């Protein structure tokens, strides 16, 4: 009889824990998947980006877990999982001034590439998470829902989980993917106080019905795609809100819309005695164009009002344990990076854990790279988000800072997509390991030291604005100079043109990026463009026009 009840215990059966459980169980490891709740259930993190979906595709191929591929595209989800998800064809940003009707000229939009796997999506998370949870069980993971773990005892030979019911589960390794109320973070006092992040925000959120498409309550702006077919961000000085519809295509079966209001806690601290519903109504009273969109909307459950969203940890790995995803830390929902960051960590952590189990070396030192990845991802996202909140005080400053996001998004996705397309072309599994073979893992451009310096200097410009050491207008000029003079950045992105409102996600824009990558990109980046685009076009039947949805 084994001295262990299971090889690995995973605390938290959301998308992070269930994804990892699928991988480990599929490869024959004994896994217990523990959660204090049950499925199905609500979860935030509903809007995908290319990094999320292509990492899911890579995880599906690398570890032979087809279910991860099923949730990696809008059509795949509709075919295999649920009809309740929405389509995402753009990132839309609409700027508002308090007490004024929204000016249709004060908008930006980034259209999402649909080649070759279709548009991105709005995940109805209760369906996605349930699907992955039950998939992990089918692959052999042992489910323990409604199970509370009070503490984890670490010895030289095991990790022993003590449950509230008085049970003891003896395992070789513990992965905490339980989120903010992490058992390990609480047990070891790992939360930094104060939190080190510059971002300071809190959130009110719910699901609603009856939300009017913004296109129906505003004058046309000339944007490339309709607002309602993407993730809409209402921006204002001191915060932003998300509007994520699930009913925004012809085949929609889900009437819900996810709505979340994010406020800078220093500008808008929580007021004692003011409830979330009252605060929401006060917000609508300040912004008449937003109010028009929500004139007929009704929440389907009570508003949730959080404290400060951000939290950080001194370390995220130890002997026989690791914290991942939102157990390690959190920034803000802006730019929908949470799931992408989670999948990055899983992609790096899963093979390392399986190798460590085989070697029987489960020390903290073995997983030092995972801690570095966790912490770096959080820090660079914090700089991006903190700069964004500062930029919300001025529309032109937002336009300029949005090019920093656009830069990071394009450089970050290039290596992931390049790895996936190269593998599809060659079938060489050695390609999987090179994704994190770079000197600056966890950053938006891990290959280039010059990018790290540029990103730092861009952040300093926004710190100067935040501290009133420079004006928004002067900052716009500085950002334009820094972005325009960085000759290692992709010329097709035209990043120096900081006041441009539309960001092109068409296939032709992809082709221009591909040609730049193969011919004039910095040498360390060339490998991400080594696949044959013409062969990819032939395999996929060409670059069709976006389907009618």
Secondary structure, DSSP 8 states (H G I E B T S, - for coil): --S-SEEEEEE--SHHHHHHHHHHHHTT--EEEE-SS-SS---S--B--HHHHHHHHHHHHHHT-HHHHHTSSHHHHHHHT-S--EEE-EEEEEE--TTS---TTSEEEEE---TTT--EEE--HHHHHHHHHHHHHHHT-EEETT--EEEEEE-SS-EEEEETTS-EEEEEEEEE---TT-HHHHHHT-B-SS---S--EEEEEEEEE----GGGTS-----SS-GGGSEEEEEETTEEEEEEES--STT-----EEEEEEEETTTS---TT--HHHHHHHHHHH-HHHHHHTTT-EESS--EE-S---B-BS-SEETTEEE-GGGT-B--SGGG-HHHHHHHHHHHHHHHHHHHHHHT---GGGGHHHHHHHHHHHHHHHHHHHHHHHHTT-HHHHHHHHHHHHHHHHHHHHHHHHHHHHHHHH--GGGGGGGG-STTTTSTTTT-HHHHHHHHHHHHHHHHHHTTSS-HHHHHHHHHHHHHH-TTS-GGG-TT-TT--EE--SHHHHHHHHHHHHHTS-GGGGGGG-S-HHHHHHHHTS-------
